[in-house]
Amino acid sequence: MRPEHCVTRNHIEVFHQDVLPVGARPVPFRTLMRGSLVPAVLWAGVVGLVSLVVGPGAGAVVCGIFGLFFAVGFARRRRKQHSIRCSAYGALAGVFKESVDLL
């Protein structure tokens, strides 16, 4: 896959229409996180709430679920021959996007 076609845009456009420049360009991690602020806060809130209510072990389980989803997304992208950077960004974006789509 060519690097100029390997960008993560969909989940960012859901929240912030003007965060990314027009066209296919590499997306810095800072921009990825700025566009994903709502789902990142959502995951952090769930982990914090579960840790307070149930205990730290349950918070670790939620973190493990996040890690599992990330690992599956990363592996799927690497099988399609994306770069490591694109696979990591895409996996993170995919977890964030799908978790918000469930709401």
Biopython code that builds the backbone (N, CA, C, O; Angstrom):
import numpy as np
from Bio.PDB.StructureBuilder import StructureBuilder

atoms = [
    (1, "MET", "N", (0.848, -1.176, 0.000)),
    (1, "MET", "CA", (0.000, 0.000, 0.000)),
    (1, "MET", "C", (0.889, 1.234, 0.000)),
    (1, "MET", "O", (1.879, 1.291, 0.729)),
    (2, "ARG", "N", (0.545, 2.200, -0.800)),
    (2, "ARG", "CA", (1.324, 3.430, -0.888)),
    (2, "ARG", "C", (1.064, 4.314, 0.330)),
    (2, "ARG", "O", (-0.077, 4.423, 0.780)),
    (3, "PRO", "N", (2.107, 4.944, 0.867)),
    (3, "PRO", "CA", (1.947, 5.754, 2.083)),
    (3, "PRO", "C", (0.948, 6.900, 1.933)),
    (3, "PRO", "O", (0.281, 7.260, 2.904)),
    (4, "GLU", "N", (0.833, 7.473, 0.755)),
    (4, "GLU", "CA", (-0.100, 8.598, 0.598)),
    (4, "GLU", "C", (-1.562, 8.168, 0.653)),
    (4, "GLU", "O", (-2.446, 9.005, 0.837)),
    (5, "HIS", "N", (-1.824, 6.875, 0.494)),
    (5, "HIS", "CA", (-3.189, 6.382, 0.596)),
    (5, "HIS", "C", (-3.492, 5.801, 1.973)),
    (5, "HIS", "O", (-4.614, 5.369, 2.236)),
    (6, "CYS", "N", (-2.505, 5.791, 2.835)),
    (6, "CYS", "CA", (-2.625, 5.151, 4.123)),
    (6, "CYS", "C", (-2.837, 6.204, 5.206)),
    (6, "CYS", "O", (-1.891, 6.588, 5.893)),
    (7, "VAL", "N", (-4.058, 6.665, 5.357)),
    (7, "VAL", "CA", (-4.374, 7.661, 6.383)),
    (7, "VAL", "C", (-5.643, 7.246, 7.110)),
    (7, "VAL", "O", (-6.432, 6.450, 6.600)),
    (8, "THR", "N", (-5.826, 7.775, 8.270)),
    (8, "THR", "CA", (-6.999, 7.486, 9.068)),
    (8, "THR", "C", (-7.817, 8.754, 9.173)),
    (8, "THR", "O", (-7.377, 9.721, 9.796)),
    (9, "ARG", "N", (-8.997, 8.771, 8.578)),
    (9, "ARG", "CA", (-9.776, 9.993, 8.514)),
    (9, "ARG", "C", (-11.194, 9.845, 9.042)),
    (9, "ARG", "O", (-11.707, 10.779, 9.659)),
    (10, "ASN", "N", (-11.841, 8.721, 8.827)),
    (10, "ASN", "CA", (-13.277, 8.607, 9.076)),
    (10, "ASN", "C", (-13.685, 8.971, 10.487)),
    (10, "ASN", "O", (-14.611, 9.760, 10.670)),
    (11, "HIS", "N", (-13.020, 8.417, 11.492)),
    (11, "HIS", "CA", (-13.449, 8.665, 12.862)),
    (11, "HIS", "C", (-13.212, 10.109, 13.266)),
    (11, "HIS", "O", (-13.956, 10.649, 14.084)),
    (12, "ILE", "N", (-12.185, 10.746, 12.706)),
    (12, "ILE", "CA", (-11.918, 12.142, 13.050)),
    (12, "ILE", "C", (-12.990, 13.037, 12.449)),
    (12, "ILE", "O", (-13.434, 13.987, 13.093)),
    (13, "GLU", "N", (-13.411, 12.747, 11.222)),
    (13, "GLU", "CA", (-14.419, 13.569, 10.572)),
    (13, "GLU", "C", (-15.769, 13.479, 11.270)),
    (13, "GLU", "O", (-16.599, 14.379, 11.139)),
    (14, "VAL", "N", (-15.993, 12.397, 12.011)),
    (14, "VAL", "CA", (-17.239, 12.264, 12.754)),
    (14, "VAL", "C", (-17.351, 13.372, 13.798)),
    (14, "VAL", "O", (-18.435, 13.914, 14.016)),
    (15, "PHE", "N", (-16.233, 13.711, 14.446)),
    (15, "PHE", "CA", (-16.255, 14.664, 15.544)),
    (15, "PHE", "C", (-15.833, 16.075, 15.145)),
    (15, "PHE", "O", (-16.428, 17.048, 15.608)),
    (16, "HIS", "N", (-14.822, 16.200, 14.302)),
    (16, "HIS", "CA", (-14.269, 17.514, 13.977)),
    (16, "HIS", "C", (-14.105, 17.625, 12.456)),
    (16, "HIS", "O", (-13.168, 17.065, 11.886)),
    (17, "GLN", "N", (-14.991, 18.326, 11.826)),
    (17, "GLN", "CA", (-14.952, 18.438, 10.368)),
    (17, "GLN", "C", (-13.713, 19.180, 9.869)),
    (17, "GLN", "O", (-13.272, 18.936, 8.746)),
    (18, "ASP", "N", (-13.146, 20.070, 10.665)),
    (18, "ASP", "CA", (-12.047, 20.901, 10.176)),
    (18, "ASP", "C", (-10.688, 20.546, 10.757)),
    (18, "ASP", "O", (-9.757, 21.344, 10.649)),
    (19, "VAL", "N", (-10.543, 19.379, 11.369)),
    (19, "VAL", "CA", (-9.271, 19.029, 11.993)),
    (19, "VAL", "C", (-8.232, 18.664, 10.950)),
    (19, "VAL", "O", (-7.078, 19.079, 11.059)),
    (20, "LEU", "N", (-8.618, 17.895, 9.938)),
    (20, "LEU", "CA", (-7.652, 17.405, 8.964)),
    (20, "LEU", "C", (-7.617, 18.260, 7.706)),
    (20, "LEU", "O", (-8.630, 18.841, 7.316)),
    (21, "PRO", "N", (-6.453, 18.337, 7.071)),
    (21, "PRO", "CA", (-6.372, 19.028, 5.788)),
    (21, "PRO", "C", (-7.077, 18.216, 4.704)),
    (21, "PRO", "O", (-7.333, 17.025, 4.880)),
    (22, "VAL", "N", (-7.384, 18.859, 3.595)),
    (22, "VAL", "CA", (-8.063, 18.199, 2.483)),
    (22, "VAL", "C", (-7.077, 17.284, 1.770)),
    (22, "VAL", "O", (-5.902, 17.623, 1.632)),
    (23, "GLY", "N", (-7.545, 16.137, 1.321)),
    (23, "GLY", "CA", (-6.722, 15.219, 0.561)),
    (23, "GLY", "C", (-6.007, 14.204, 1.436)),
    (23, "GLY", "O", (-6.033, 14.288, 2.664)),
    (24, "ALA", "N", (-5.369, 13.245, 0.782)),
    (24, "ALA", "CA", (-4.651, 12.186, 1.484)),
    (24, "ALA", "C", (-3.283, 12.696, 1.904)),
    (24, "ALA", "O", (-2.437, 12.992, 1.060)),
    (25, "ARG", "N", (-3.066, 12.798, 3.210)),
    (25, "ARG", "CA", (-1.794, 13.223, 3.776)),
    (25, "ARG", "C", (-1.533, 12.406, 5.021)),
    (25, "ARG", "O", (-2.476, 11.941, 5.661)),
    (26, "PRO", "N", (-0.265, 12.219, 5.383)),
    (26, "PRO", "CA", (0.017, 11.513, 6.629)),
    (26, "PRO", "C", (-0.582, 12.272, 7.816)),
    (26, "PRO", "O", (-0.534, 13.501, 7.870)),
    (27, "VAL", "N", (-1.132, 11.537, 8.742)),
    (27, "VAL", "CA", (-1.789, 12.144, 9.897)),
    (27, "VAL", "C", (-0.866, 11.990, 11.103)),
    (27, "VAL", "O", (-0.533, 10.865, 11.474)),
    (28, "PRO", "N", (-0.441, 13.102, 11.729)),
    (28, "PRO", "CA", (0.378, 12.975, 12.940)),
    (28, "PRO", "C", (-0.439, 12.428, 14.108)),
    (28, "PRO", "O", (-1.658, 12.590, 14.151)),
    (29, "PHE", "N", (0.238, 11.781, 15.051)),
    (29, "PHE", "CA", (-0.443, 11.183, 16.194)),
    (29, "PHE", "C", (-1.200, 12.235, 16.994)),
    (29, "PHE", "O", (-2.289, 11.960, 17.499)),
    (30, "ARG", "N", (-0.647, 13.418, 17.115)),
    (30, "ARG", "CA", (-1.313, 14.501, 17.856)),
    (30, "ARG", "C", (-2.665, 14.838, 17.230)),
    (30, "ARG", "O", (-3.647, 15.037, 17.946)),
    (31, "THR", "N", (-2.721, 14.903, 15.912)),
    (31, "THR", "CA", (-3.984, 15.183, 15.217)),
    (31, "THR", "C", (-4.960, 14.036, 15.396)),
    (31, "THR", "O", (-6.157, 14.254, 15.579)),
    (32, "LEU", "N", (-4.450, 12.814, 15.344)),
    (32, "LEU", "CA", (-5.299, 11.649, 15.552)),
    (32, "LEU", "C", (-5.959, 11.703, 16.927)),
    (32, "LEU", "O", (-7.156, 11.443, 17.051)),
    (33, "MET", "N", (-5.190, 12.038, 17.955)),
    (33, "MET", "CA", (-5.736, 12.097, 19.301)),
    (33, "MET", "C", (-6.654, 13.308, 19.495)),
    (33, "MET", "O", (-7.644, 13.224, 20.222)),
    (34, "ARG", "N", (-6.334, 14.421, 18.856)),
    (34, "ARG", "CA", (-7.191, 15.602, 18.970)),
    (34, "ARG", "C", (-8.549, 15.328, 18.353)),
    (34, "ARG", "O", (-9.571, 15.762, 18.886)),
    (35, "GLY", "N", (-8.573, 14.625, 17.254)),
    (35, "GLY", "CA", (-9.836, 14.272, 16.618)),
    (35, "GLY", "C", (-10.579, 13.163, 17.333)),
    (35, "GLY", "O", (-11.772, 12.964, 17.107)),
    (36, "SER", "N", (-9.880, 12.436, 18.199)),
    (36, "SER", "CA", (-10.479, 11.305, 18.907)),
    (36, "SER", "C", (-10.678, 11.597, 20.384)),
    (36, "SER", "O", (-10.725, 10.671, 21.194)),
    (37, "LEU", "N", (-10.792, 12.836, 20.741)),
    (37, "LEU", "CA", (-10.867, 13.204, 22.152)),
    (37, "LEU", "C", (-12.093, 12.610, 22.843)),
    (37, "LEU", "O", (-11.985, 12.125, 23.969)),
    (38, "VAL", "N", (-13.241, 12.637, 22.201)),
    (38, "VAL", "CA", (-14.468, 12.128, 22.820)),
    (38, "VAL", "C", (-14.364, 10.634, 23.135)),
    (38, "VAL", "O", (-14.626, 10.252, 24.275)),
    (39, "PRO", "N", (-13.993, 9.767, 22.181)),
    (39, "PRO", "CA", (-13.904, 8.347, 22.539)),
    (39, "PRO", "C", (-12.767, 8.039, 23.507)),
    (39, "PRO", "O", (-12.888, 7.110, 24.305)),
    (40, "ALA", "N", (-11.664, 8.789, 23.462)),
    (40, "ALA", "CA", (-10.573, 8.558, 24.410)),
    (40, "ALA", "C", (-11.038, 8.873, 25.827)),
    (40, "ALA", "O", (-10.734, 8.129, 26.760)),
    (41, "VAL", "N", (-11.770, 9.965, 25.992)),
    (41, "VAL", "CA", (-12.314, 10.318, 27.306)),
    (41, "VAL", "C", (-13.355, 9.286, 27.735)),
    (41, "VAL", "O", (-13.449, 8.949, 28.916)),
    (42, "LEU", "N", (-14.128, 8.789, 26.786)),
    (42, "LEU", "CA", (-15.121, 7.764, 27.084)),
    (42, "LEU", "C", (-14.460, 6.505, 27.642)),
    (42, "LEU", "O", (-14.897, 5.981, 28.667)),
    (43, "TRP", "N", (-13.411, 6.014, 26.978)),
    (43, "TRP", "CA", (-12.706, 4.822, 27.455)),
    (43, "TRP", "C", (-12.076, 5.087, 28.822)),
    (43, "TRP", "O", (-12.167, 4.247, 29.717)),
    (44, "ALA", "N", (-11.436, 6.250, 28.992)),
    (44, "ALA", "CA", (-10.811, 6.573, 30.277)),
    (44, "ALA", "C", (-11.861, 6.659, 31.382)),
    (44, "ALA", "O", (-11.620, 6.213, 32.504)),
    (45, "GLY", "N", (-13.009, 7.223, 31.074)),
    (45, "GLY", "CA", (-14.086, 7.322, 32.052)),
    (45, "GLY", "C", (-14.621, 5.964, 32.461)),
    (45, "GLY", "O", (-14.886, 5.728, 33.640)),
    (46, "VAL", "N", (-14.782, 5.077, 31.504)),
    (46, "VAL", "CA", (-15.271, 3.725, 31.806)),
    (46, "VAL", "C", (-14.265, 2.999, 32.691)),
    (46, "VAL", "O", (-14.650, 2.351, 33.664)),
    (47, "VAL", "N", (-12.980, 3.103, 32.362)),
    (47, "VAL", "CA", (-11.948, 2.447, 33.176)),
    (47, "VAL", "C", (-11.950, 3.012, 34.592)),
    (47, "VAL", "O", (-11.897, 2.260, 35.565)),
    (48, "GLY", "N", (-12.011, 4.335, 34.706)),
    (48, "GLY", "CA", (-12.029, 4.958, 36.032)),
    (48, "GLY", "C", (-13.246, 4.573, 36.844)),
    (48, "GLY", "O", (-13.131, 4.254, 38.027)),
    (49, "LEU", "N", (-14.408, 4.599, 36.222)),
    (49, "LEU", "CA", (-15.642, 4.263, 36.915)),
    (49, "LEU", "C", (-15.660, 2.807, 37.371)),
    (49, "LEU", "O", (-16.031, 2.506, 38.506)),
    (50, "VAL", "N", (-15.260, 1.919, 36.483)),
    (50, "VAL", "CA", (-15.232, 0.499, 36.820)),
    (50, "VAL", "C", (-14.218, 0.239, 37.928)),
    (50, "VAL", "O", (-14.471, -0.577, 38.815)),
    (51, "SER", "N", (-13.081, 0.915, 37.892)),
    (51, "SER", "CA", (-12.071, 0.738, 38.939)),
    (51, "SER", "C", (-12.580, 1.208, 40.292)),
    (51, "SER", "O", (-12.296, 0.585, 41.315)),
    (52, "LEU", "N", (-13.330, 2.306, 40.303)),
    (52, "LEU", "CA", (-13.862, 2.819, 41.565)),
    (52, "LEU", "C", (-14.989, 1.949, 42.113)),
    (52, "LEU", "O", (-15.037, 1.674, 43.312)),
    (53, "VAL", "N", (-15.879, 1.525, 41.251)),
    (53, "VAL", "CA", (-17.059, 0.786, 41.696)),
    (53, "VAL", "C", (-16.729, -0.665, 42.020)),
    (53, "VAL", "O", (-17.099, -1.170, 43.080)),
    (54, "VAL", "N", (-16.036, -1.331, 41.108)),
    (54, "VAL", "CA", (-15.803, -2.771, 41.261)),
    (54, "VAL", "C", (-14.446, -3.052, 41.901)),
    (54, "VAL", "O", (-14.339, -3.877, 42.809)),
    (55, "GLY", "N", (-13.425, -2.372, 41.431)),
    (55, "GLY", "CA", (-12.080, -2.587, 41.951)),
    (55, "GLY", "C", (-11.052, -2.460, 40.846)),
    (55, "GLY", "O", (-11.407, -2.443, 39.667)),
    (56, "PRO", "N", (-9.782, -2.370, 41.212)),
    (56, "PRO", "CA", (-8.741, -2.173, 40.205)),
    (56, "PRO", "C", (-8.608, -3.348, 39.233)),
    (56, "PRO", "O", (-8.177, -3.160, 38.095)),
    (57, "GLY", "N", (-8.963, -4.528, 39.660)),
    (57, "GLY", "CA", (-8.900, -5.684, 38.755)),
    (57, "GLY", "C", (-9.860, -5.553, 37.596)),
    (57, "GLY", "O", (-9.536, -5.932, 36.470)),
    (58, "ALA", "N", (-11.039, -5.020, 37.862)),
    (58, "ALA", "CA", (-12.024, -4.831, 36.796)),
    (58, "ALA", "C", (-11.562, -3.748, 35.818)),
    (58, "ALA", "O", (-11.798, -3.856, 34.615)),
    (59, "GLY", "N", (-10.907, -2.711, 36.330)),
    (59, "GLY", "CA", (-10.348, -1.683, 35.450)),
    (59, "GLY", "C", (-9.282, -2.259, 34.533)),
    (59, "GLY", "O", (-9.176, -1.882, 33.366)),
    (60, "ALA", "N", (-8.499, -3.172, 35.074)),
    (60, "ALA", "CA", (-7.476, -3.844, 34.269)),
    (60, "ALA", "C", (-8.123, -4.707, 33.185)),
    (60, "ALA", "O", (-7.585, -4.823, 32.084)),
    (61, "VAL", "N", (-9.257, -5.304, 33.485)),
    (61, "VAL", "CA", (-9.974, -6.114, 32.489)),
    (61, "VAL", "C", (-10.451, -5.222, 31.342)),
    (61, "VAL", "O", (-10.337, -5.601, 30.176)),
    (62, "VAL", "N", (-10.982, -4.045, 31.663)),
    (62, "VAL", "CA", (-11.433, -3.115, 30.614)),
    (62, "VAL", "C", (-10.241, -2.676, 29.763)),
    (62, "VAL", "O", (-10.355, -2.582, 28.541)),
    (63, "CYS", "N", (-9.105, -2.407, 30.397)),
    (63, "CYS", "CA", (-7.895, -2.059, 29.637)),
    (63, "CYS", "C", (-7.462, -3.230, 28.747)),
    (63, "CYS", "O", (-7.006, -3.023, 27.623)),
    (64, "GLY", "N", (-7.605, -4.440, 29.248)),
    (64, "GLY", "CA", (-7.276, -5.624, 28.457)),
    (64, "GLY", "C", (-8.178, -5.777, 27.246)),
    (64, "GLY", "O", (-7.721, -6.176, 26.175)),
    (65, "ILE", "N", (-9.461, -5.462, 27.410)),
    (65, "ILE", "CA", (-10.395, -5.510, 26.278)),
    (65, "ILE", "C", (-9.990, -4.492, 25.226)),
    (65, "ILE", "O", (-9.990, -4.789, 24.031)),
    (66, "PHE", "N", (-9.643, -3.282, 25.677)),
    (66, "PHE", "CA", (-9.168, -2.261, 24.740)),
    (66, "PHE", "C", (-7.925, -2.755, 24.005)),
    (66, "PHE", "O", (-7.822, -2.613, 22.787)),
    (67, "GLY", "N", (-6.976, -3.337, 24.752)),
    (67, "GLY", "CA", (-5.754, -3.860, 24.146)),
    (67, "GLY", "C", (-6.017, -4.983, 23.157)),
    (67, "GLY", "O", (-5.358, -5.068, 22.121)),
    (68, "LEU", "N", (-6.975, -5.844, 23.471)),
    (68, "LEU", "CA", (-7.330, -6.932, 22.565)),
    (68, "LEU", "C", (-7.911, -6.392, 21.263)),
    (68, "LEU", "O", (-7.530, -6.839, 20.181)),
    (69, "PHE", "N", (-8.832, -5.435, 21.360)),
    (69, "PHE", "CA", (-9.403, -4.829, 20.159)),
    (69, "PHE", "C", (-8.324, -4.144, 19.324)),
    (69, "PHE", "O", (-8.325, -4.233, 18.096)),
    (70, "PHE", "N", (-7.406, -3.460, 20.003)),
    (70, "PHE", "CA", (-6.298, -2.800, 19.306)),
    (70, "PHE", "C", (-5.435, -3.829, 18.579)),
    (70, "PHE", "O", (-5.085, -3.635, 17.414)),
    (71, "ALA", "N", (-5.090, -4.920, 19.259)),
    (71, "ALA", "CA", (-4.228, -5.948, 18.666)),
    (71, "ALA", "C", (-4.880, -6.605, 17.451)),
    (71, "ALA", "O", (-4.209, -6.867, 16.453)),
    (72, "VAL", "N", (-6.177, -6.871, 17.531)),
    (72, "VAL", "CA", (-6.882, -7.471, 16.397)),
    (72, "VAL", "C", (-6.898, -6.509, 15.209)),
    (72, "VAL", "O", (-6.645, -6.919, 14.076)),
    (73, "GLY", "N", (-7.193, -5.242, 15.460)),
    (73, "GLY", "CA", (-7.189, -4.253, 14.378)),
    (73, "GLY", "C", (-5.814, -4.081, 13.768)),
    (73, "GLY", "O", (-5.684, -3.955, 12.550)),
    (74, "PHE", "N", (-4.778, -4.074, 14.610)),
    (74, "PHE", "CA", (-3.405, -3.947, 14.126)),
    (74, "PHE", "C", (-3.040, -5.128, 13.236)),
    (74, "PHE", "O", (-2.476, -4.945, 12.157)),
    (75, "ALA", "N", (-3.359, -6.342, 13.687)),
    (75, "ALA", "CA", (-3.027, -7.547, 12.916)),
    (75, "ALA", "C", (-3.759, -7.576, 11.580)),
    (75, "ALA", "O", (-3.182, -7.966, 10.566)),
    (76, "ARG", "N", (-5.012, -7.171, 11.572)),
    (76, "ARG", "CA", (-5.775, -7.159, 10.312)),
    (76, "ARG", "C", (-5.165, -6.183, 9.313)),
    (76, "ARG", "O", (-5.098, -6.478, 8.120)),
    (77, "ARG", "N", (-4.723, -5.031, 9.789)),
    (77, "ARG", "CA", (-4.124, -4.050, 8.886)),
    (77, "ARG", "C", (-2.749, -4.498, 8.396)),
    (77, "ARG", "O", (-2.396, -4.258, 7.241)),
    (78, "ARG", "N", (-1.977, -5.140, 9.254)),
    (78, "ARG", "CA", (-0.660, -5.624, 8.830)),
    (78, "ARG", "C", (-0.804, -6.731, 7.784)),
    (78, "ARG", "O", (0.017, -6.824, 6.871)),
    (79, "ARG", "N", (-1.839, -7.574, 7.905)),
    (79, "ARG", "CA", (-2.073, -8.610, 6.896)),
    (79, "ARG", "C", (-2.400, -8.012, 5.541)),
    (79, "ARG", "O", (-2.121, -8.616, 4.505)),
    (80, "LYS", "N", (-2.995, -6.819, 5.548)),
    (80, "LYS", "CA", (-3.296, -6.127, 4.289)),
    (80, "LYS", "C", (-2.110, -5.301, 3.816)),
    (80, "LYS", "O", (-2.245, -4.512, 2.880)),
    (81, "GLN", "N", (-0.961, -5.466, 4.439)),
    (81, "GLN", "CA", (0.319, -4.869, 4.095)),
    (81, "GLN", "C", (0.351, -3.352, 4.268)),
    (81, "GLN", "O", (0.984, -2.646, 3.483)),
    (82, "HIS", "N", (-0.330, -2.859, 5.296)),
    (82, "HIS", "CA", (-0.173, -1.467, 5.687)),
    (82, "HIS", "C", (1.152, -1.336, 6.425)),
    (82, "HIS", "O", (1.692, -2.331, 6.909)),
    (83, "SER", "N", (1.674, -0.133, 6.516)),
    (83, "SER", "CA", (2.895, 0.095, 7.283)),
    (83, "SER", "C", (2.596, -0.083, 8.774)),
    (83, "SER", "O", (1.435, -0.105, 9.182)),
    (84, "ILE", "N", (3.636, -0.207, 9.568)),
    (84, "ILE", "CA", (3.449, -0.372, 11.013)),
    (84, "ILE", "C", (2.778, 0.859, 11.592)),
    (84, "ILE", "O", (1.859, 0.738, 12.402)),
    (85, "ARG", "N", (3.222, 2.038, 11.191)),
    (85, "ARG", "CA", (2.631, 3.278, 11.696)),
    (85, "ARG", "C", (1.163, 3.376, 11.323)),
    (85, "ARG", "O", (0.323, 3.694, 12.164)),
    (86, "CYS", "N", (0.855, 3.106, 10.071)),
    (86, "CYS", "CA", (-0.531, 3.172, 9.619)),
    (86, "CYS", "C", (-1.384, 2.126, 10.335)),
    (86, "CYS", "O", (-2.537, 2.389, 10.676)),
    (87, "SER", "N", (-0.824, 0.955, 10.558)),
    (87, "SER", "CA", (-1.565, -0.093, 11.259)),
    (87, "SER", "C", (-1.875, 0.311, 12.692)),
    (87, "SER", "O", (-2.975, 0.070, 13.188)),
    (88, "ALA", "N", (-0.904, 0.927, 13.354)),
    (88, "ALA", "CA", (-1.118, 1.356, 14.736)),
    (88, "ALA", "C", (-2.161, 2.468, 14.800)),
    (88, "ALA", "O", (-3.072, 2.418, 15.627)),
    (89, "TYR", "N", (-2.032, 3.473, 13.932)),
    (89, "TYR", "CA", (-2.998, 4.573, 13.909)),
    (89, "TYR", "C", (-4.387, 4.062, 13.548)),
    (89, "TYR", "O", (-5.378, 4.436, 14.175)),
    (90, "GLY", "N", (-4.450, 3.209, 12.537)),
    (90, "GLY", "CA", (-5.735, 2.686, 12.093)),
    (90, "GLY", "C", (-6.404, 1.815, 13.139)),
    (90, "GLY", "O", (-7.623, 1.854, 13.301)),
    (91, "ALA", "N", (-5.600, 1.025, 13.853)),
    (91, "ALA", "CA", (-6.163, 0.177, 14.901)),
    (91, "ALA", "C", (-6.719, 1.021, 16.043)),
    (91, "ALA", "O", (-7.808, 0.751, 16.549)),
    (92, "LEU", "N", (-5.968, 2.041, 16.444)),
    (92, "LEU", "CA", (-6.438, 2.937, 17.498)),
    (92, "LEU", "C", (-7.704, 3.665, 17.052)),
    (92, "LEU", "O", (-8.675, 3.764, 17.803)),
    (93, "ALA", "N", (-7.680, 4.163, 15.842)),
    (93, "ALA", "CA", (-8.855, 4.862, 15.312)),
    (93, "ALA", "C", (-10.050, 3.929, 15.189)),
    (93, "ALA", "O", (-11.184, 4.329, 15.451)),
    (94, "GLY", "N", (-9.796, 2.687, 14.792)),
    (94, "GLY", "CA", (-10.884, 1.729, 14.664)),
    (94, "GLY", "C", (-11.530, 1.406, 15.990)),
    (94, "GLY", "O", (-12.755, 1.303, 16.068)),
    (95, "VAL", "N", (-10.739, 1.243, 17.036)),
    (95, "VAL", "CA", (-11.298, 0.969, 18.360)),
    (95, "VAL", "C", (-12.135, 2.160, 18.814)),
    (95, "VAL", "O", (-13.246, 1.985, 19.316)),
    (96, "PHE", "N", (-11.611, 3.359, 18.640)),
    (96, "PHE", "CA", (-12.349, 4.553, 19.035)),
    (96, "PHE", "C", (-13.645, 4.691, 18.242)),
    (96, "PHE", "O", (-14.700, 4.968, 18.813)),
    (97, "LYS", "N", (-13.567, 4.500, 16.932)),
    (97, "LYS", "CA", (-14.744, 4.677, 16.080)),
    (97, "LYS", "C", (-15.832, 3.662, 16.436)),
    (97, "LYS", "O", (-16.995, 4.029, 16.604)),
    (98, "GLU", "N", (-15.457, 2.398, 16.549)),
    (98, "GLU", "CA", (-16.453, 1.362, 16.821)),
    (98, "GLU", "C", (-17.052, 1.508, 18.224)),
    (98, "GLU", "O", (-18.229, 1.207, 18.427)),
    (99, "SER", "N", (-16.256, 1.964, 19.186)),
    (99, "SER", "CA", (-16.795, 2.123, 20.529)),
    (99, "SER", "C", (-17.820, 3.261, 20.581)),
    (99, "SER", "O", (-18.789, 3.190, 21.336)),
    (100, "VAL", "N", (-17.609, 4.294, 19.791)),
    (100, "VAL", "CA", (-18.570, 5.396, 19.751)),
    (100, "VAL", "C", (-19.803, 5.000, 18.920)),
    (100, "VAL", "O", (-20.918, 5.424, 19.223)),
    (101, "ASP", "N", (-19.598, 4.197, 17.887)),
    (101, "ASP", "CA", (-20.724, 3.750, 17.065)),
    (101, "ASP", "C", (-21.700, 2.870, 17.864)),
    (101, "ASP", "O", (-22.883, 2.794, 17.532)),
    (102, "LEU", "N", (-21.206, 2.215, 18.903)),
    (102, "LEU", "CA", (-22.082, 1.391, 19.732)),
    (102, "LEU", "C", (-23.076, 2.229, 20.536)),
    (102, "LEU", "O", (-24.141, 1.746, 20.919)),
    (103, "LEU", "N", (-22.717, 3.487, 20.785)),
    (103, "LEU", "CA", (-23.607, 4.362, 21.527)),
    (103, "LEU", "C", (-24.692, 4.823, 20.596)),
    (103, "LEU", "O", (-25.572, 5.582, 21.002)),
]
sb = StructureBuilder()
sb.init_structure("model")
sb.init_model(0)
sb.init_chain("A")
sb.init_seg("    ")
for serial, (resi, resn, name, xyz) in enumerate(atoms, 1):
    if name == "N":
        sb.init_residue(resn, " ", resi, " ")
    sb.init_atom(name, np.array(xyz, "f"), 0.0, 1.0, " ", f" {name:<3s}", serial, name[0])
structure = sb.get_structure()
